[in-house]
Amino acid sequence: MFSLLFTQELEQVKRMSSREEEEMLKKHAVEKRQLPKRIRSEMKTRELMFRESLRISMVSLNNQEDERERLKRFQDSEKQRYRAEQQRQEIKQKRQLEDLRNSFESTLRELEQLQNEKRKQLMEHENAKLLQLEEEHSAEFKQWKNNLKPRKQVCILFLKFSL
């Protein structure tokens, strides 16, 4: 009976952990979809700001080739920043998922340890109860056996006097 309860408790924890893992995976998928949009928006804003700063700083020089070269370098650096941001997000999500799984594993190990301790205590209690019942039975049997001789004697005396 108790092993069934322990098994049910373990299954419940496993179901809960798989639900939480699914929720985290869904959240990560949403973040993964939203990241490119957010970064593109930031890239456009930063590029507009860079172009404006170039326009202001190049007013006096008016060198379009140098302006294009600077813009190209800026765009390349933005692409690298974009890739780095994607990698950071992937690493962060992997770490979160790994941490979640590790916490579930430690929770399961802890639960199994507690269940084993409870099982051990239950077995000790049952053994103590059986020992107590056995001692009581032995005492009753001894008392019955001791009372058996006087009853036999009473029966024999009764039979002698009745004959």
C-alpha positions as CSV (number, residue, x, y, z in Angstrom):
1,M,0.0,0.0,0.0
2,F,2.7,2.5,1.0
3,S,4.8,1.6,-2.1
4,L,1.8,2.5,-4.2
5,L,1.6,5.9,-2.4
6,F,5.3,6.4,-2.9
7,T,5.0,5.5,-6.6
8,Q,2.1,7.9,-7.1
9,E,4.0,10.7,-5.3
10,L,7.0,10.1,-7.6
11,E,4.8,10.1,-10.7
12,Q,3.1,13.3,-9.6
13,V,6.5,15.0,-9.2
14,K,7.6,13.7,-12.6
15,R,4.4,15.0,-14.3
16,M,4.9,18.4,-12.6
17,S,8.5,18.6,-13.7
18,S,7.7,17.7,-17.3
19,R,4.9,20.4,-17.4
20,E,7.3,23.0,-16.1
21,E,9.9,21.9,-18.7
22,E,7.3,22.2,-21.5
23,E,6.4,25.7,-20.3
24,M,10.0,26.7,-20.3
25,L,10.5,25.3,-23.8
26,K,7.5,27.3,-25.0
27,K,8.8,30.4,-23.3
28,H,12.2,29.9,-25.0
29,A,10.5,29.4,-28.4
30,V,8.6,32.7,-28.0
31,E,11.8,34.5,-27.0
32,K,13.7,32.9,-29.9
33,R,11.0,34.2,-32.3
34,Q,10.9,37.7,-30.8
35,L,14.7,38.2,-30.6
36,P,15.3,38.8,-34.3
37,K,12.5,41.3,-34.5
38,R,13.8,43.2,-31.5
39,I,17.4,43.2,-32.7
40,R,16.4,44.3,-36.2
41,S,14.5,47.2,-34.7
42,E,17.4,48.1,-32.6
43,M,19.8,47.8,-35.6
44,K,17.6,50.2,-37.6
45,T,17.5,52.7,-34.8
46,R,21.2,52.5,-34.2
47,E,21.9,52.8,-37.9
48,L,19.7,55.9,-38.2
49,M,21.5,57.4,-35.3
50,F,24.9,56.5,-36.8
51,R,24.0,58.0,-40.2
52,E,22.9,61.1,-38.4
53,S,26.1,61.4,-36.5
54,L,28.0,60.7,-39.7
55,R,26.1,63.4,-41.5
56,I,26.9,65.9,-38.7
57,S,30.6,65.0,-38.5
58,M,31.0,64.8,-42.3
59,V,29.4,68.1,-43.2
60,S,32.7,69.8,-43.5
61,L,34.5,66.9,-45.3
62,N,31.7,65.8,-47.7
63,N,33.6,62.6,-48.6
64,Q,30.9,60.1,-49.6
65,E,33.3,57.1,-50.1
66,D,34.6,57.5,-46.5
67,E,31.0,57.7,-45.3
68,R,30.1,54.5,-47.1
69,E,33.1,52.7,-45.7
70,R,32.3,53.8,-42.2
71,L,28.6,52.8,-42.7
72,K,29.7,49.3,-44.0
73,R,32.0,48.8,-41.0
74,F,29.2,49.8,-38.7
75,Q,26.7,47.4,-40.4
76,D,29.3,44.6,-40.1
77,S,29.8,45.3,-36.4
78,E,26.0,45.3,-36.0
79,K,25.7,41.9,-37.7
80,Q,28.4,40.6,-35.3
81,R,26.5,42.1,-32.4
82,Y,23.3,40.4,-33.6
83,R,25.0,37.0,-33.9
84,A,26.6,37.4,-30.4
85,E,23.2,38.3,-29.0
86,Q,21.7,35.2,-30.5
87,Q,24.5,33.0,-29.1
88,R,24.1,34.6,-25.6
89,Q,20.4,33.9,-25.7
90,E,21.0,30.2,-26.8
91,I,23.5,29.8,-24.0
92,K,21.2,31.4,-21.5
93,Q,18.3,29.2,-22.5
94,K,20.4,26.0,-22.4
95,R,21.7,26.9,-19.0
96,Q,18.1,27.6,-17.7
97,L,16.9,24.3,-19.1
98,E,19.9,22.4,-17.6
99,D,19.3,24.1,-14.2
100,L,15.7,23.2,-14.3
101,R,16.4,19.6,-15.1
102,N,19.1,19.4,-12.4
103,S,16.7,20.8,-9.8
104,F,14.1,18.2,-10.8
105,E,16.7,15.4,-10.5
106,S,17.8,16.6,-7.1
107,T,14.1,16.9,-6.0
108,L,13.5,13.3,-7.2
109,R,16.6,12.0,-5.4
110,E,15.5,13.9,-2.2
111,L,12.0,12.5,-2.5
112,E,13.3,8.9,-3.0
113,Q,15.6,9.3,-0.1
114,L,12.7,10.5,2.1
115,Q,10.5,7.7,0.9
116,N,13.3,5.2,1.7
117,E,13.6,6.6,5.2
118,K,9.9,6.4,5.7
119,R,9.8,2.8,4.4
120,K,12.7,1.9,6.8
121,Q,10.8,3.5,9.7
122,L,7.7,1.7,8.8
123,M,9.5,-1.6,8.6
124,E,11.1,-1.0,12.0
125,H,7.7,-0.1,13.5
126,E,6.1,-3.2,12.0
127,N,8.9,-5.5,13.2
128,A,8.6,-4.0,16.7
129,K,4.8,-4.5,16.7
130,L,5.2,-8.1,15.5
131,L,7.8,-8.7,18.3
132,Q,5.4,-7.2,20.8
133,L,2.5,-9.4,19.6
134,E,4.7,-12.4,19.6
135,E,5.8,-11.8,23.2
136,E,2.1,-11.2,24.3
137,H,1.1,-14.5,22.6
138,S,4.0,-16.3,24.2
139,A,3.0,-15.0,27.7
140,E,-0.7,-16.0,27.1
141,F,0.4,-19.4,25.9
142,K,2.6,-19.9,29.0
143,Q,-0.2,-18.7,31.3
144,W,-2.7,-21.1,29.5
145,K,-0.2,-24.0,29.9
146,N,0.3,-23.2,33.5
147,N,-3.4,-23.1,34.1
148,L,-3.9,-26.4,32.2
149,K,-2.4,-28.6,34.9
150,P,-4.6,-27.4,37.7
151,R,-7.7,-27.7,35.5
152,K,-6.7,-31.3,34.6
153,Q,-6.3,-32.0,38.3
154,V,-9.7,-30.5,39.1
155,C,-11.3,-32.6,36.3
156,I,-9.6,-35.7,37.6
157,L,-10.7,-35.0,41.2
158,F,-14.2,-34.2,40.0
159,L,-14.3,-37.5,38.1
160,K,-13.0,-39.5,41.1
161,F,-15.6,-38.0,43.4
162,S,-18.4,-38.4,41.0
163,L,-17.7,-42.1,40.5
